[in-house]
């Protein structure tokens, strides 16, 4: 896969995640996240995939939208 295609795939995945968050779609969000997904919040709360999905779709946090702004993909 070339870098342009990879870049488009990464951006598409990020946009799909943002849409799932805004829709409160737990099933779609779970599908998009790796089984070993881990997240640390700005308050240092730690989540595995199930915990992250619950925290973001179970009514505790309500997403209206997520604006990704200018997007770039870094290559190493």
N, C-alpha and C positions, 0 to 999 in steps of 0.2 A: 504494500500500500504506500502510495506517495504521501508526502507531507500535506499537500492540499487536501486530499481525501481524508487523511487522519484528522486534520484541523476541523474539517466540516463535521466529521463524526463526533469529535469531542464537543463542539459547540451544540450540535443537535442533541446530544445526551444531556448537556447542561440545561438546555431549553426545555427538554422533556421533563427533567427533574423539577424545574421551576413551575411548569404547568401542573404537574402532579401535586406539588405543595399547595399551589393556589386553589386547586380543585378539592383539596383534602382527600385525594384518592390514594388510600392506603395500599390497595392492591397494586396499582401502577407504580407507586413509589417503591414498594418492596421489589417489584420486578426490575426496576432500574438500578437498585443498589446491590453491590456484591454481597454474597453471603457473609463474608468476614468484615463488612463495613464497620468502621468505628468513627465516632465523632466526638469532639470536645467543644462545648459551647463557650461563649465569651465569659461565662461565669464558672468555667472549669468543670461543668457537669459532663460526665462521660456516658456515652450511649453506644450500645451495639445496634445492629440494624433494626431489630424489633423495637427496641427502646426509642430509637430515633423516629421511626415511623409512627409509633404511638404518641410520642411527644408532639409531633408535627401534624397529625391528622386526627387525634383523639379529642380535640376540643380544648386542650391546654394552651396551645398556641394556634392562632388563626392567621393564616397567610391570605393576604388580599392579592398580592402579586410579588414577583421577584424580578427586578430589573437587573439584567446582567451588564448593562452599560457597554463600554468598549470591550470587545473580547479579543484575547490573544492566547496563543498556545505556545509555551516555552519548550524548546527542544534542547536536549543535552547531548 
